[in-house]
Amino acid sequence: MKAKAFAKSIFIDSADGILKLSDNWFDMNAGEMRVQIIEGDSIGITLRSIYDIA
């Protein structure tokens, strides 16, 4: 995934709750961030950040 600017408190989740990642709650600077899928797959994932809390 890529961010155009600093992104605070990125959270990755899946609809079925089975997804296990190397990191699913992090800050991201502009550029690329790679997260490894340890268990499950990337189908139906959701991404949220502190920006989405309103």
CHARMM-style PDB file with segment names, atoms N, HN, CA, C and O in Angstrom:
ATOM      1  N   MET     1       0.832  -1.164   0.000  1.00  0.00      PROA
ATOM      2  CA  MET     1       0.000   0.000   0.000  1.00  0.00      PROA
ATOM      3  C   MET     1       0.874   1.223   0.000  1.00  0.00      PROA
ATOM      4  O   MET     1       2.057   1.143   0.329  1.00  0.00      PROA
ATOM      5  N   LYS     2       0.316   2.349  -0.361  1.00  0.00      PROA
ATOM      6  HN  LYS     2      -0.646   2.415  -0.629  1.00  0.00      PROA
ATOM      7  CA  LYS     2       1.070   3.584  -0.488  1.00  0.00      PROA
ATOM      8  C   LYS     2       0.258   4.740   0.084  1.00  0.00      PROA
ATOM      9  O   LYS     2      -0.966   4.771  -0.045  1.00  0.00      PROA
ATOM     10  N   ALA     3       0.936   5.676   0.706  1.00  0.00      PROA
ATOM     11  HN  ALA     3       1.930   5.651   0.811  1.00  0.00      PROA
ATOM     12  CA  ALA     3       0.282   6.892   1.204  1.00  0.00      PROA
ATOM     13  C   ALA     3       0.942   8.089   0.530  1.00  0.00      PROA
ATOM     14  O   ALA     3       2.159   8.112   0.346  1.00  0.00      PROA
ATOM     15  N   LYS     4       0.140   9.077   0.164  1.00  0.00      PROA
ATOM     16  HN  LYS     4      -0.849   9.059   0.314  1.00  0.00      PROA
ATOM     17  CA  LYS     4       0.677  10.297  -0.446  1.00  0.00      PROA
ATOM     18  C   LYS     4       1.274  11.219   0.609  1.00  0.00      PROA
ATOM     19  O   LYS     4       2.134  12.044   0.299  1.00  0.00      PROA
ATOM     20  N   ALA     5       0.821  11.085   1.858  1.00  0.00      PROA
ATOM     21  HN  ALA     5       0.122  10.415   2.110  1.00  0.00      PROA
ATOM     22  CA  ALA     5       1.299  11.904   2.970  1.00  0.00      PROA
ATOM     23  C   ALA     5       1.274  11.049   4.228  1.00  0.00      PROA
ATOM     24  O   ALA     5       0.815   9.907   4.187  1.00  0.00      PROA
ATOM     25  N   PHE     6       1.758  11.578   5.340  1.00  0.00      PROA
ATOM     26  HN  PHE     6       2.131  12.505   5.373  1.00  0.00      PROA
ATOM     27  CA  PHE     6       1.748  10.850   6.607  1.00  0.00      PROA
ATOM     28  C   PHE     6       0.333  10.402   6.948  1.00  0.00      PROA
ATOM     29  O   PHE     6      -0.603  11.197   6.870  1.00  0.00      PROA
ATOM     30  N   ALA     7       0.168   9.139   7.324  1.00  0.00      PROA
ATOM     31  HN  ALA     7       0.929   8.493   7.387  1.00  0.00      PROA
ATOM     32  CA  ALA     7      -1.129   8.578   7.722  1.00  0.00      PROA
ATOM     33  C   ALA     7      -1.000   8.063   9.149  1.00  0.00      PROA
ATOM     34  O   ALA     7      -0.136   7.233   9.432  1.00  0.00      PROA
ATOM     35  N   LYS     8      -1.834   8.539  10.033  1.00  0.00      PROA
ATOM     36  HN  LYS     8      -2.535   9.213   9.803  1.00  0.00      PROA
ATOM     37  CA  LYS     8      -1.775   8.199  11.459  1.00  0.00      PROA
ATOM     38  C   LYS     8      -2.693   7.029  11.778  1.00  0.00      PROA
ATOM     39  O   LYS     8      -3.853   7.005  11.366  1.00  0.00      PROA
ATOM     40  N   SER     9      -2.176   6.081  12.499  1.00  0.00      PROA
ATOM     41  HN  SER     9      -1.234   6.100  12.834  1.00  0.00      PROA
ATOM     42  CA  SER     9      -2.950   4.955  13.048  1.00  0.00      PROA
ATOM     43  C   SER     9      -3.758   4.204  11.989  1.00  0.00      PROA
ATOM     44  O   SER     9      -4.987   4.169  12.041  1.00  0.00      PROA
ATOM     45  N   ILE    10      -3.059   3.613  11.044  1.00  0.00      PROA
ATOM     46  HN  ILE    10      -2.060   3.642  11.002  1.00  0.00      PROA
ATOM     47  CA  ILE    10      -3.689   2.763  10.028  1.00  0.00      PROA
ATOM     48  C   ILE    10      -4.072   1.438  10.680  1.00  0.00      PROA
ATOM     49  O   ILE    10      -3.280   0.844  11.412  1.00  0.00      PROA
ATOM     50  N   PHE    11      -5.284   0.985  10.409  1.00  0.00      PROA
ATOM     51  HN  PHE    11      -5.927   1.467   9.814  1.00  0.00      PROA
ATOM     52  CA  PHE    11      -5.764  -0.291  10.939  1.00  0.00      PROA
ATOM     53  C   PHE    11      -6.281  -1.122   9.778  1.00  0.00      PROA
ATOM     54  O   PHE    11      -7.087  -0.645   8.979  1.00  0.00      PROA
ATOM     55  N   ILE    12      -5.820  -2.363   9.681  1.00  0.00      PROA
ATOM     56  HN  ILE    12      -5.165  -2.751  10.330  1.00  0.00      PROA
ATOM     57  CA  ILE    12      -6.250  -3.291   8.631  1.00  0.00      PROA
ATOM     58  C   ILE    12      -7.040  -4.410   9.283  1.00  0.00      PROA
ATOM     59  O   ILE    12      -6.615  -4.983  10.286  1.00  0.00      PROA
ATOM     60  N   ASP    13      -8.206  -4.722   8.700  1.00  0.00      PROA
ATOM     61  HN  ASP    13      -8.552  -4.257   7.885  1.00  0.00      PROA
ATOM     62  CA  ASP    13      -9.063  -5.775   9.240  1.00  0.00      PROA
ATOM     63  C   ASP    13      -9.733  -6.489   8.072  1.00  0.00      PROA
ATOM     64  O   ASP    13      -9.698  -6.008   6.939  1.00  0.00      PROA
ATOM     65  N   SER    14     -10.342  -7.638   8.354  1.00  0.00      PROA
ATOM     66  HN  SER    14     -10.370  -8.028   9.275  1.00  0.00      PROA
ATOM     67  CA  SER    14     -11.079  -8.362   7.316  1.00  0.00      PROA
ATOM     68  C   SER    14     -12.499  -8.635   7.810  1.00  0.00      PROA
ATOM     69  O   SER    14     -12.758  -8.688   9.012  1.00  0.00      PROA
ATOM     70  N   ALA    15     -13.397  -8.804   6.863  1.00  0.00      PROA
ATOM     71  HN  ALA    15     -13.186  -8.761   5.887  1.00  0.00      PROA
ATOM     72  CA  ALA    15     -14.806  -9.030   7.188  1.00  0.00      PROA
ATOM     73  C   ALA    15     -15.000 -10.316   7.986  1.00  0.00      PROA
ATOM     74  O   ALA    15     -15.843 -10.367   8.881  1.00  0.00      PROA
ATOM     75  N   ASP    16     -14.229 -11.353   7.671  1.00  0.00      PROA
ATOM     76  HN  ASP    16     -13.543 -11.312   6.944  1.00  0.00      PROA
ATOM     77  CA  ASP    16     -14.404 -12.631   8.360  1.00  0.00      PROA
ATOM     78  C   ASP    16     -13.587 -12.743   9.645  1.00  0.00      PROA
ATOM     79  O   ASP    16     -13.769 -13.690  10.410  1.00  0.00      PROA
ATOM     80  N   GLY    17     -12.686 -11.784   9.891  1.00  0.00      PROA
ATOM     81  HN  GLY    17     -12.539 -11.014   9.269  1.00  0.00      PROA
ATOM     82  CA  GLY    17     -11.905 -11.783  11.127  1.00  0.00      PROA
ATOM     83  C   GLY    17     -10.796 -12.810  11.186  1.00  0.00      PROA
ATOM     84  O   GLY    17     -10.185 -12.990  12.240  1.00  0.00      PROA
ATOM     85  N   ILE    18     -10.517 -13.494  10.077  1.00  0.00      PROA
ATOM     86  HN  ILE    18     -11.013 -13.347   9.221  1.00  0.00      PROA
ATOM     87  CA  ILE    18      -9.515 -14.561  10.069  1.00  0.00      PROA
ATOM     88  C   ILE    18      -8.136 -14.050   9.659  1.00  0.00      PROA
ATOM     89  O   ILE    18      -7.144 -14.751   9.860  1.00  0.00      PROA
ATOM     90  N   LEU    19      -8.048 -12.871   9.101  1.00  0.00      PROA
ATOM     91  HN  LEU    19      -8.854 -12.301   8.938  1.00  0.00      PROA
ATOM     92  CA  LEU    19      -6.798 -12.327   8.601  1.00  0.00      PROA
ATOM     93  C   LEU    19      -5.806 -12.059   9.733  1.00  0.00      PROA
ATOM     94  O   LEU    19      -6.123 -11.377  10.707  1.00  0.00      PROA
ATOM     95  N   LYS    20      -4.602 -12.607   9.584  1.00  0.00      PROA
ATOM     96  HN  LYS    20      -4.343 -13.161   8.793  1.00  0.00      PROA
ATOM     97  CA  LYS    20      -3.530 -12.383  10.555  1.00  0.00      PROA
ATOM     98  C   LYS    20      -2.357 -11.771   9.801  1.00  0.00      PROA
ATOM     99  O   LYS    20      -1.850 -12.354   8.842  1.00  0.00      PROA
ATOM    100  N   LEU    21      -1.924 -10.574  10.248  1.00  0.00      PROA
ATOM    101  HN  LEU    21      -2.336 -10.100  11.027  1.00  0.00      PROA
ATOM    102  CA  LEU    21      -0.882  -9.820   9.561  1.00  0.00      PROA
ATOM    103  C   LEU    21       0.347  -9.643  10.434  1.00  0.00      PROA
ATOM    104  O   LEU    21       0.294  -9.818  11.651  1.00  0.00      PROA
ATOM    105  N   SER    22       1.464  -9.290   9.790  1.00  0.00      PROA
ATOM    106  HN  SER    22       1.508  -9.148   8.801  1.00  0.00      PROA
ATOM    107  CA  SER    22       2.683  -8.997  10.544  1.00  0.00      PROA
ATOM    108  C   SER    22       2.509  -7.723  11.366  1.00  0.00      PROA
ATOM    109  O   SER    22       3.170  -7.549  12.389  1.00  0.00      PROA
ATOM    110  N   ASP    23       1.629  -6.839  10.926  1.00  0.00      PROA
ATOM    111  HN  ASP    23       1.092  -6.981  10.095  1.00  0.00      PROA
ATOM    112  CA  ASP    23       1.315  -5.610  11.655  1.00  0.00      PROA
ATOM    113  C   ASP    23      -0.028  -5.116  11.145  1.00  0.00      PROA
ATOM    114  O   ASP    23      -0.218  -5.010   9.933  1.00  0.00      PROA
ATOM    115  N   ASN    24      -0.962  -4.814  12.031  1.00  0.00      PROA
ATOM    116  HN  ASN    24      -0.809  -4.900  13.016  1.00  0.00      PROA
ATOM    117  CA  ASN    24      -2.250  -4.322  11.551  1.00  0.00      PROA
ATOM    118  C   ASN    24      -2.658  -3.006  12.209  1.00  0.00      PROA
ATOM    119  O   ASN    24      -3.813  -2.596  12.093  1.00  0.00      PROA
ATOM    120  N   TRP    25      -1.730  -2.337  12.899  1.00  0.00      PROA
ATOM    121  HN  TRP    25      -0.791  -2.671  12.993  1.00  0.00      PROA
ATOM    122  CA  TRP    25      -2.008  -1.050  13.530  1.00  0.00      PROA
ATOM    123  C   TRP    25      -0.708  -0.266  13.536  1.00  0.00      PROA
ATOM    124  O   TRP    25       0.177  -0.557  14.342  1.00  0.00      PROA
ATOM    125  N   PHE    26      -0.567   0.724  12.656  1.00  0.00      PROA
ATOM    126  HN  PHE    26      -1.286   0.960  12.002  1.00  0.00      PROA
ATOM    127  CA  PHE    26       0.717   1.403  12.506  1.00  0.00      PROA
ATOM    128  C   PHE    26       0.530   2.791  11.912  1.00  0.00      PROA
ATOM    129  O   PHE    26      -0.529   3.106  11.370  1.00  0.00      PROA
ATOM    130  N   ASP    27       1.565   3.620  12.018  1.00  0.00      PROA
ATOM    131  HN  ASP    27       2.425   3.364  12.459  1.00  0.00      PROA
ATOM    132  CA  ASP    27       1.643   4.908  11.345  1.00  0.00      PROA
ATOM    133  C   ASP    27       2.421   4.682  10.053  1.00  0.00      PROA
ATOM    134  O   ASP    27       3.259   3.784   9.973  1.00  0.00      PROA
ATOM    135  N   MET    28       2.138   5.501   9.044  1.00  0.00      PROA
ATOM    136  HN  MET    28       1.457   6.231   9.109  1.00  0.00      PROA
ATOM    137  CA  MET    28       2.802   5.319   7.769  1.00  0.00      PROA
ATOM    138  C   MET    28       3.238   6.669   7.206  1.00  0.00      PROA
ATOM    139  O   MET    28       2.422   7.579   7.058  1.00  0.00      PROA
ATOM    140  N   ASN    29       4.513   6.794   6.895  1.00  0.00      PROA
ATOM    141  HN  ASN    29       5.176   6.055   7.014  1.00  0.00      PROA
ATOM    142  CA  ASN    29       5.021   7.989   6.230  1.00  0.00      PROA
ATOM    143  C   ASN    29       4.696   7.917   4.746  1.00  0.00      PROA
ATOM    144  O   ASN    29       4.324   6.860   4.236  1.00  0.00      PROA
ATOM    145  N   ALA    30       4.837   9.038   4.058  1.00  0.00      PROA
ATOM    146  HN  ALA    30       5.140   9.897   4.472  1.00  0.00      PROA
ATOM    147  CA  ALA    30       4.607   9.049   2.613  1.00  0.00      PROA
ATOM    148  C   ALA    30       5.532   8.028   1.958  1.00  0.00      PROA
ATOM    149  O   ALA    30       6.714   7.945   2.292  1.00  0.00      PROA
ATOM    150  N   GLY    31       5.000   7.271   1.047  1.00  0.00      PROA
ATOM    151  HN  GLY    31       4.040   7.337   0.775  1.00  0.00      PROA
ATOM    152  CA  GLY    31       5.779   6.215   0.395  1.00  0.00      PROA
ATOM    153  C   GLY    31       5.109   4.878   0.588  1.00  0.00      PROA
ATOM    154  O   GLY    31       3.885   4.800   0.694  1.00  0.00      PROA
ATOM    155  N   GLU    32       5.889   3.840   0.633  1.00  0.00      PROA
ATOM    156  HN  GLU    32       6.884   3.903   0.546  1.00  0.00      PROA
ATOM    157  CA  GLU    32       5.368   2.487   0.689  1.00  0.00      PROA
ATOM    158  C   GLU    32       5.508   1.840   2.051  1.00  0.00      PROA
ATOM    159  O   GLU    32       6.478   2.079   2.770  1.00  0.00      PROA
ATOM    160  N   MET    33       4.542   1.029   2.392  1.00  0.00      PROA
ATOM    161  HN  MET    33       3.755   0.835   1.808  1.00  0.00      PROA
ATOM    162  CA  MET    33       4.585   0.213   3.615  1.00  0.00      PROA
ATOM    163  C   MET    33       4.168  -1.188   3.205  1.00  0.00      PROA
ATOM    164  O   MET    33       3.140  -1.364   2.551  1.00  0.00      PROA
ATOM    165  N   ARG    34       4.943  -2.167   3.576  1.00  0.00      PROA
ATOM    166  HN  ARG    34       5.778  -2.024   4.107  1.00  0.00      PROA
ATOM    167  CA  ARG    34       4.587  -3.549   3.241  1.00  0.00      PROA
ATOM    168  C   ARG    34       4.206  -4.302   4.495  1.00  0.00      PROA
ATOM    169  O   ARG    34       4.885  -4.227   5.519  1.00  0.00      PROA
ATOM    170  N   VAL    35       3.120  -5.020   4.398  1.00  0.00      PROA
ATOM    171  HN  VAL    35       2.568  -5.081   3.566  1.00  0.00      PROA
ATOM    172  CA  VAL    35       2.614  -5.830   5.504  1.00  0.00      PROA
ATOM    173  C   VAL    35       2.499  -7.261   4.990  1.00  0.00      PROA
ATOM    174  O   VAL    35       1.940  -7.492   3.918  1.00  0.00      PROA
ATOM    175  N   GLN    36       3.019  -8.212   5.742  1.00  0.00      PROA
ATOM    176  HN  GLN    36       3.473  -8.024   6.613  1.00  0.00      PROA
ATOM    177  CA  GLN    36       2.942  -9.620   5.354  1.00  0.00      PROA
ATOM    178  C   GLN    36       1.656 -10.242   5.870  1.00  0.00      PROA
ATOM    179  O   GLN    36       1.252 -10.019   7.011  1.00  0.00      PROA
ATOM    180  N   ILE    37       1.016 -11.030   5.006  1.00  0.00      PROA
ATOM    181  HN  ILE    37       1.344 -11.212   4.078  1.00  0.00      PROA
ATOM    182  CA  ILE    37      -0.142 -11.820   5.422  1.00  0.00      PROA
ATOM    183  C   ILE    37       0.395 -13.120   5.996  1.00  0.00      PROA
ATOM    184  O   ILE    37       1.057 -13.883   5.291  1.00  0.00      PROA
ATOM    185  N   ILE    38       0.118 -13.378   7.268  1.00  0.00      PROA
ATOM    186  HN  ILE    38      -0.420 -12.758   7.840  1.00  0.00      PROA
ATOM    187  CA  ILE    38       0.580 -14.587   7.945  1.00  0.00      PROA
ATOM    188  C   ILE    38      -0.454 -15.695   7.822  1.00  0.00      PROA
ATOM    189  O   ILE    38      -0.108 -16.867   7.676  1.00  0.00      PROA
ATOM    190  N   GLU    39      -1.729 -15.314   7.882  1.00  0.00      PROA
ATOM    191  HN  GLU    39      -2.010 -14.361   8.001  1.00  0.00      PROA
ATOM    192  CA  GLU    39      -2.819 -16.288   7.801  1.00  0.00      PROA
ATOM    193  C   GLU    39      -4.019 -15.630   7.146  1.00  0.00      PROA
ATOM    194  O   GLU    39      -4.304 -14.464   7.423  1.00  0.00      PROA
ATOM    195  N   GLY    40      -4.733 -16.349   6.282  1.00  0.00      PROA
ATOM    196  HN  GLY    40      -4.502 -17.295   6.057  1.00  0.00      PROA
ATOM    197  CA  GLY    40      -5.894 -15.811   5.584  1.00  0.00      PROA
ATOM    198  C   GLY    40      -5.490 -15.210   4.249  1.00  0.00      PROA
ATOM    199  O   GLY    40      -4.402 -15.490   3.746  1.00  0.00      PROA
ATOM    200  N   ASP    41      -6.367 -14.375   3.662  1.00  0.00      PROA
ATOM    201  HN  ASP    41      -7.251 -14.147   4.071  1.00  0.00      PROA
ATOM    202  CA  ASP    41      -6.054 -13.718   2.396  1.00  0.00      PROA
ATOM    203  C   ASP    41      -6.562 -12.280   2.413  1.00  0.00      PROA
ATOM    204  O   ASP    41      -7.225 -11.855   3.360  1.00  0.00      PROA
ATOM    205  N   SER    42      -6.250 -11.549   1.373  1.00  0.00      PROA
ATOM    206  HN  SER    42      -5.711 -11.893   0.604  1.00  0.00      PROA
ATOM    207  CA  SER    42      -6.556 -10.120   1.347  1.00  0.00      PROA
ATOM    208  C   SER    42      -7.946  -9.800   0.793  1.00  0.00      PROA
ATOM    209  O   SER    42      -8.264  -8.628   0.596  1.00  0.00      PROA
ATOM    210  N   ILE    43      -8.762 -10.790   0.544  1.00  0.00      PROA
ATOM    211  HN  ILE    43      -8.504 -11.743   0.704  1.00  0.00      PROA
ATOM    212  CA  ILE    43     -10.108 -10.562   0.025  1.00  0.00      PROA
ATOM    213  C   ILE    43     -10.986  -9.961   1.132  1.00  0.00      PROA
ATOM    214  O   ILE    43     -11.064 -10.505   2.234  1.00  0.00      PROA
ATOM    215  N   GLY    44     -11.629  -8.860   0.833  1.00  0.00      PROA
ATOM    216  HN  GLY    44     -11.565  -8.418  -0.062  1.00  0.00      PROA
ATOM    217  CA  GLY    44     -12.559  -8.237   1.776  1.00  0.00      PROA
ATOM    218  C   GLY    44     -11.907  -7.475   2.913  1.00  0.00      PROA
ATOM    219  O   GLY    44     -12.518  -7.316   3.970  1.00  0.00      PROA
ATOM    220  N   ILE    45     -10.670  -6.992   2.726  1.00  0.00      PROA
ATOM    221  HN  ILE    45     -10.174  -7.121   1.867  1.00  0.00      PROA
ATOM    222  CA  ILE    45     -10.034  -6.243   3.803  1.00  0.00      PROA
ATOM    223  C   ILE    45     -10.577  -4.819   3.868  1.00  0.00      PROA
ATOM    224  O   ILE    45     -11.051  -4.277   2.869  1.00  0.00      PROA
ATOM    225  N   THR    46     -10.503  -4.235   5.028  1.00  0.00      PROA
ATOM    226  HN  THR    46     -10.117  -4.675   5.839  1.00  0.00      PROA
ATOM    227  CA  THR    46     -10.866  -2.834   5.215  1.00  0.00      PROA
ATOM    228  C   THR    46      -9.672  -2.113   5.827  1.00  0.00      PROA
ATOM    229  O   THR    46      -8.945  -2.669   6.650  1.00  0.00      PROA
ATOM    230  N   LEU    47      -9.487  -0.878   5.411  1.00  0.00      PROA
ATOM    231  HN  LEU    47     -10.077  -0.427   4.742  1.00  0.00      PROA
ATOM    232  CA  LEU    47      -8.421  -0.031   5.934  1.00  0.00      PROA
ATOM    233  C   LEU    47      -9.076   1.189   6.572  1.00  0.00      PROA
ATOM    234  O   LEU    47      -9.957   1.816   5.983  1.00  0.00      PROA
ATOM    235  N   ARG    48      -8.637   1.510   7.768  1.00  0.00      PROA
ATOM    236  HN  ARG    48      -7.922   1.001   8.246  1.00  0.00      PROA
ATOM    237  CA  ARG    48      -9.130   2.708   8.457  1.00  0.00      PROA
ATOM    238  C   ARG    48      -7.942   3.438   9.048  1.00  0.00      PROA
ATOM    239  O   ARG    48      -6.878   2.856   9.258  1.00  0.00      PROA
ATOM    240  N   SER    49      -8.136   4.712   9.310  1.00  0.00      PROA
ATOM    241  HN  SER    49      -9.000   5.185   9.139  1.00  0.00      PROA
ATOM    242  CA  SER    49      -7.110   5.486   9.991  1.00  0.00      PROA
ATOM    243  C   SER    49      -7.783   6.421  10.988  1.00  0.00      PROA
ATOM    244  O   SER    49      -9.010   6.492  11.048  1.00  0.00      PROA
ATOM    245  N   ILE    50      -6.997   7.122  11.752  1.00  0.00      PROA
ATOM    246  HN  ILE    50      -6.000   7.065  11.703  1.00  0.00      PROA
ATOM    247  CA  ILE    50      -7.520   8.085  12.720  1.00  0.00      PROA
ATOM    248  C   ILE    50      -8.368   9.136  12.003  1.00  0.00      PROA
ATOM    249  O   ILE    50      -9.282   9.711  12.594  1.00  0.00      PROA
ATOM    250  N   TYR    51      -8.060   9.383  10.726  1.00  0.00      PROA
ATOM    251  HN  TYR    51      -7.317   8.916  10.246  1.00  0.00      PROA
ATOM    252  CA  TYR    51      -8.815  10.326   9.903  1.00  0.00      PROA
ATOM    253  C   TYR    51     -10.264   9.916   9.770  1.00  0.00      PROA
ATOM    254  O   TYR    51     -11.142  10.774   9.673  1.00  0.00      PROA
ATOM    255  N   ASP    52     -10.537   8.595   9.763  1.00  0.00      PROA
ATOM    256  HN  ASP    52      -9.824   7.899   9.842  1.00  0.00      PROA
ATOM    257  CA  ASP    52     -11.904   8.077   9.587  1.00  0.00      PROA
ATOM    258  C   ASP    52     -12.775   8.225  10.826  1.00  0.00      PROA
ATOM    259  O   ASP    52     -13.994   8.077  10.740  1.00  0.00      PROA
ATOM    260  N   ILE    53     -12.181   8.512  11.961  1.00  0.00      PROA
ATOM    261  HN  ILE    53     -11.191   8.633  12.031  1.00  0.00      PROA
ATOM    262  CA  ILE    53     -12.952   8.684  13.193  1.00  0.00      PROA
ATOM    263  C   ILE    53     -13.475  10.109  13.224  1.00  0.00      PROA
ATOM    264  O   ILE    53     -12.698  11.061  13.293  1.00  0.00      PROA
ATOM    265  N   ALA    54     -14.756  10.250  13.174  1.00  0.00      PROA
ATOM    266  HN  ALA    54     -15.387   9.476  13.118  1.00  0.00      PROA
ATOM    267  CA  ALA    54     -15.334  11.600  13.197  1.00  0.00      PROA
ATOM    268  C   ALA    54     -16.582  11.654  14.035  1.00  0.00      PROA
ATOM    269  OT1 ALA    54     -17.195  12.714  14.162  1.00  0.00      PROA
TER     270      ALA     54
END
